[in-house]
Amino acid sequence: MIVVTTGYQLRLFEQIGYEKLDSSLWAGSFNARESSMQQLAPYVGKLKSGMVRVLIDLYSKPGDVILDPFCGSGVVPLEAMIAGRHAVGNDLSPYAYVITKGKLTAPRHKIEALSKAIEVISEVEHRKVNVNPDAIPEWVRRFFHPETLREIVAAFEVLKEREELFLMACLLGILHHVRPGFLSYPASHLTPYLRLRKYPPEQYPTMYAYRDLKSRLLAKIERAYRRPLFTEATNGVTGQAYQVNAMNLPLESRSVDCIISSPPYFGALDYARDNRLRLWFLGVPDWKKLDQSLTASEQVYLSQMLECLKEMDRVLKDSGYCVLMLGDVERNGSRKHTANIISELAAQVTHGGMGTVLIYSDEIPDIRRSRRRTKTTRYERILVMRKA
């Protein structure tokens, strides 16, 4: 379904050829078609790379600067660079920042990434003896063999000192899972909880044995470069990542050609809780405090989003497009039509204003959900706005 309003907006429809915006263009799985760099680490609510590619092609051109102020796992910035656009990503979450920065700064050649990893692993061998697992919170220790935990802690120390965010993102990507190529005891992949009932230690002792960091990290890097998609189009383009509040971006006014993003969904996802184990290794001991800043309550969502829209309008060039992927939220029998709400908020922006071009609706099939059979987000709506 496409919602059209009046006059000015109808003329904009004719200019961009809105009939090309069709969910059939991003139907099916893109796991085997997208850059394997998009799979560095798991992320709840991750955007579909195929949808992002279509939006980049429709609303920008090669050489443009594309901004994602709520970049999450960095899908938009990486797809922008692959498409020959300069990319700027931002997210307040340390986990999202590391993944995005890691993607944008990945070595162009696998041999370079492996060489850096071997240097880090060598340093880890020296440092791990100084790590005391007993000084680590019990809820973290429960996920790992003590010797594996020593290596993980030492690795994060080295990676932080060297600012090797690509390798750090790879390490975060293998932190917990049930598969043998991961570092934890059997656990969920997306959100951290142990699967002791399904895999009791007495029946599956090998799943609770020591898992070495070296072989698993090197194998992860190999997988990351399976389909890197570095081409001539990526030569000369730049990628930047920030970790700031989207209400105050460190960008010059009118410096961005196009904004493509997926803002938080009215508190439908718990970004810090879902990544609490990874955040602990990144130096965030209190995930609950972080969750308050990442998952806006209904009481402050509208006022904060209005400020974000003002900031997006400030950095966007005249006639530039602002494309937002938004989810309807159903709770207690009522539905929040987020795209309509954001469209109305954008009309209040005072720096020139972003007029709504269209709202495209796409029902989310259950297979695309990270949490199956949930009713919190049934529809994904693409809100297309253009700066007057």
GICORTA-V552096 format. One line per field, one symbol per residue. phi: phi as a letter, one per 40 degrees, with the letter a starting at -180 (. if undefined). psi: psi as a letter, one per 40 degrees, with the letter a starting at -180 (. if undefined). A space follows every 50 residues. Layout:
phi: ???
psi: ???
//
This chain:
phi: .bbbbbfdccccdccbgccccacccbcgcbdcbcdcccbcacacgccccc ccdcccccbabdgccbbbcbcfcgccdccccccgbcbbbaaccdcccccc ccccbddcbcccccccccccccccdccccccbdcccddccdccbcdcccd ccccccccccccfccccccccccbcaiccccbcccdacccbcacbcccbc dccbcccbccbccdcccccccdccccbcgcbccccgcbbbbbbbcccacc bccfbbcabbabcdcfgcbbccccbcccccccgbcbccccdcccbccccb dccccccccccccccccdgccbbbcbbcbbafgbbcccccccdccccccc chgbcccabbbbcccdccccbcgcbcbcbbbbcbbbcc
psi: hhhibicddddddddefeeegheddfiaiededihedefdiihhehihdd ddddddddeiiheihhhhegebefddddddddefihhhiiiehddddddd ddddehidhddddddddddddddddddddehhdeeiidddddeiiddddd dddddddddddefgdddddddddediieieeieiihiiddihiigdddgh dddgddeeihhiddddddddddddedgdfhaddeheiihihigiheegif iiifehdihhigiigfedigddddfdddddeefgdgddddddddghidde ddddddddddddddehiheiihhhhihihhhfeihhgdddddddddeehe edihhhdihhhhhhiddeidhieiedgdihhhhhihh.
//
